């Protein structure tokens, strides 16, 4: 995600606890959505859309 900002993201994760929490939450949601879209986890299209909006 955003390879052009990799260094900045690394610095922010190390220096800003709020950014780190948001970053981790985003990654967790992203993985869950991928699992749902690949049918590895049961879901409905509505659940997937709601998670994408988070």
GROMACS elastic network, one bead per residue, 0.5 to 0.9 nm:
[ bonds ]
;  ai    aj funct       b0    kb
    1     4     6  0.87401   500
    1     5     6  0.85683   500
    1     6     6  0.81994   500
    2     5     6  0.55334   500
    2     6     6  0.66387   500
    2     9     6  0.89376   500
    3     6     6  0.50706   500
    3     7     6  0.85396   500
    4     7     6  0.79430   500
    4     8     6  0.87725   500
    5     8     6  0.52723   500
    5     9     6  0.60321   500
    5    10     6  0.85547   500
    6     9     6  0.51595   500
    6    10     6  0.61399   500
    6    11     6  0.87013   500
    7    10     6  0.51123   500
    7    11     6  0.62687   500
    7    12     6  0.86527   500
    8    11     6  0.51284   500
    8    12     6  0.61164   500
    8    13     6  0.85536   500
    9    12     6  0.50588   500
    9    13     6  0.60249   500
    9    14     6  0.85714   500
    9    19     6  0.88412   500
    9    23     6  0.89344   500
   10    13     6  0.52074   500
   10    14     6  0.63357   500
   10    15     6  0.87620   500
   11    14     6  0.51838   500
   11    15     6  0.61637   500
   11    16     6  0.82827   500
   12    15     6  0.51199   500
   12    16     6  0.53586   500
   12    17     6  0.82624   500
   12    19     6  0.65413   500
   12    20     6  0.73013   500
   13    16     6  0.56984   500
   13    17     6  0.68089   500
   13    18     6  0.84758   500
   13    19     6  0.60717   500
   13    21     6  0.85167   500
   13    23     6  0.78047   500
   14    17     6  0.75101   500
   14    20     6  0.75539   500
   15    19     6  0.85021   500
   15    20     6  0.84878   500
   16    19     6  0.53367   500
   16    20     6  0.63220   500
   16    21     6  0.88695   500
   17    21     6  0.62677   500
   17    22     6  0.87177   500
   18    21     6  0.51928   500
   18    22     6  0.63190   500
   18    23     6  0.85603   500
   19    22     6  0.51185   500
   19    23     6  0.59644   500
   19    24     6  0.85307   500
   20    23     6  0.50121   500
   20    24     6  0.60778   500
   20    25     6  0.84934   500
   21    24     6  0.52018   500
   21    25     6  0.60713   500
   21    26     6  0.85375   500
   22    25     6  0.50656   500
   22    26     6  0.60538   500
   22    27     6  0.85986   500
   23    26     6  0.51458   500
   23    27     6  0.62582   500
   23    28     6  0.86826   500
   24    27     6  0.51172   500
   24    28     6  0.61451   500
   24    29     6  0.86072   500
   25    28     6  0.51261   500
   25    29     6  0.61603   500
   25    30     6  0.84762   500
   26    29     6  0.51812   500
   26    30     6  0.59747   500
   26    31     6  0.85938   500
   26    54     6  0.84622   500
   27    31     6  0.61496   500
   27    32     6  0.85879   500
   28    31     6  0.52844   500
   28    32     6  0.62456   500
   28    33     6  0.86741   500
   29    32     6  0.50876   500
   29    33     6  0.61036   500
   29    34     6  0.85905   500
   29    51     6  0.69378   500
   29    52     6  0.78628   500
   29    54     6  0.81634   500
   30    33     6  0.51628   500
   30    34     6  0.62292   500
   30    35     6  0.86797   500
   30    51     6  0.85361   500
   30    52     6  0.79017   500
   31    34     6  0.50790   500
   31    35     6  0.62123   500
   31    36     6  0.86351   500
   32    35     6  0.50685   500
   32    36     6  0.61972   500
   32    37     6  0.86280   500
   32    41     6  0.79744   500
   32    48     6  0.89838   500
   32    51     6  0.87167   500
   33    36     6  0.50137   500
   33    37     6  0.60517   500
   33    38     6  0.85401   500
   33    41     6  0.88589   500
   33    48     6  0.61911   500
   33    49     6  0.89480   500
   33    51     6  0.70692   500
   33    52     6  0.73802   500
   34    37     6  0.50937   500
   34    38     6  0.61396   500
   34    39     6  0.85471   500
   34    40     6  0.85010   500
   35    38     6  0.52263   500
   35    39     6  0.61823   500
   35    40     6  0.50134   500
   35    41     6  0.55688   500
   35    42     6  0.86515   500
   36    39     6  0.50103   500
   36    40     6  0.58463   500
   36    42     6  0.61972   500
   36    43     6  0.59283   500
   36    44     6  0.83391   500
   36    48     6  0.70874   500
   37    40     6  0.76105   500
   37    41     6  0.80075   500
   37    43     6  0.82498   500
   37    45     6  0.86781   500
   37    48     6  0.76385   500
   38    41     6  0.76785   500
   39    42     6  0.62266   500
   39    43     6  0.77473   500
   43    46     6  0.81736   500
   43    47     6  0.62263   500
   43    48     6  0.70104   500
   44    47     6  0.52142   500
   44    48     6  0.64639   500
   44    49     6  0.87367   500
   45    48     6  0.51440   500
   45    49     6  0.61664   500
   45    50     6  0.86268   500
   46    49     6  0.51066   500
   46    50     6  0.61311   500
   46    51     6  0.86384   500
   47    50     6  0.51420   500
   47    51     6  0.62328   500
   47    52     6  0.86557   500
   48    51     6  0.51907   500
   48    52     6  0.62171   500
   48    53     6  0.87970   500
   49    52     6  0.50987   500
   49    53     6  0.64291   500
   49    54     6  0.89717   500
   50    53     6  0.52553   500
   50    54     6  0.66751   500
   51    54     6  0.51824   500
